[in-house]
Amino acid sequence: MIPVKHAEIVTSPRPIERLIVGRPTSDGAGVKLTRVLSGSLQRRLDPYLMLDAFGSDDPDDYIAGFPNHPHRGFETITYMIAGRMRHNDSAGNEGILQNGGVQWMTAGRGVVHSELPEQEEGVMEGFQLWLNLPAADKMCAPGYLDIQNEEMPEIAPSANVNVRVIAGQSHGVAGKIQRTKTRPLYLDIHFSGPGQFSQAMPASANAFVYVYRGEVKTGNTPVPLQNMGIFTNTPGTDGVVISADGPARVLLIAGEPLNEPIAQYGPFVMNTQQELMQAVSDFQSGQF
């Protein structure tokens, strides 16, 4: 546990604008998951494009995994809560994601990769978040950062509250990932009992909370299990405050909007239709 360096002071917290219930779907070779953030929310939650939650103790729900598939123009963040997943890509990179680990992949100009379970039984649970790249960076070289569980910065900012800092900063402690344009904040907040957590952030940042254990409140608004609460961007607000009456776990995610056009065709996210057509052509001609 890393000592807290300074408190996050929030004097005018943001309220919740609305609650979103995830939609059951499947992806890859039939992996069952819940799509929490989908295309209809991409403009509202810019720079984020998608959030999927997956979790099951039935191997039939996950065993086929995500065989080879392409990406261009954005970043994928896979956070494993439980289980083991092996990834490979077209550049020869390989690694294993397991309990508490994160893989931050920058697809950039293009990569083909696979994510396949390293288990035949037991629980597999986690999240995949898609973060858009600025237009100027969409054709950058692909890259990976694998963060193992023991490398993840963790803080205990208040009674009954532990926080894993995946990206951005909280209470003066920096996560392994920093981005100057989108300024992503990605926190996994654990309440072991009644407690309160505060996080300062500018009103310009788009932010949401997703509850994957228990229930929390922001102000007087309850956010139930498996719900996403979208925070307002009310001018004059300076952060968010999340409280729980008992054990709960939530993701708090925020970022500065790019305010750029979004053109998406499946796993390709560019700024124009012409760029999308070029992405498909490049993939079909084996340039990834």
GIDA-V87602 format. One record per backbone hydrogen bond with DSSP energy under -0.5 kcal/mol. CO is the residue of the C=O (numbers start at 1). NH is the residue of the N-H. If there is no record, write none. Layout:
CO/NH  CO/NH
This chain:
7/9  8/10  12/238  12/239  15/232  18/230  20/228  22/24  23/35  25/33  27/30  27/31  31/27  33/25  33/35  34/36  34/53  35/23  36/38  37/51  38/41  39/42  41/45  43/46  45/48  47/132  50/130  51/36  51/37  52/128  53/34  54/126  56/124  57/59  58/61  59/62  59/63  61/32  62/65  65/29  65/67  66/115  69/113  71/111  72/269  73/133  74/107  74/108  75/131  76/78  76/105  77/79  77/129  78/80  78/103  79/81  79/127  80/100  82/125  83/99  84/118  85/97  86/116  87/95  88/114  89/92  93/89  95/87  97/85  98/101  101/80  102/104  102/147  103/78  103/105  104/106  104/145  105/76  105/107  106/143  107/110  108/73  111/71  111/113  112/90  113/69  114/88  115/66  116/86  124/56  125/81  125/82  126/54  127/79  128/52  129/77  129/131  130/49  130/50  131/75  134/137  134/138  135/138  137/140  138/73  140/109  143/106  145/104  145/147  146/148  147/102  148/151  148/152  149/152  153/165  154/2  155/163  158/161  160/192  160/193  161/158  162/190  163/155  163/165  164/166  164/188  165/153  166/176  166/177  167/186  168/175  170/173  171/5  171/6  173/170  177/168  179/183  182/256  185/254  186/166  186/167  187/189  187/252  188/164  188/190  189/191  189/250  190/162  190/192  191/248  195/244  197/242  199/240  202/205  204/257  206/255  207/231  208/253  209/229  210/212  210/251  211/226  213/249  216/223  217/243  218/221  220/222  221/218  222/224  223/216  224/227  226/22  227/211  228/20  228/230  229/209  229/231  230/17  230/18  234/237  238/201  239/14  240/199  242/197  243/217  244/195  248/191  249/212  249/213  250/189  251/210  251/253  252/187  253/208  254/185  255/206  261/263  262/264  263/270  265/268  267/72  268/265  270/263  272/276  273/277  274/278  275/279  276/280  277/281  278/282  279/283  280/284  281/285  282/287  283/286
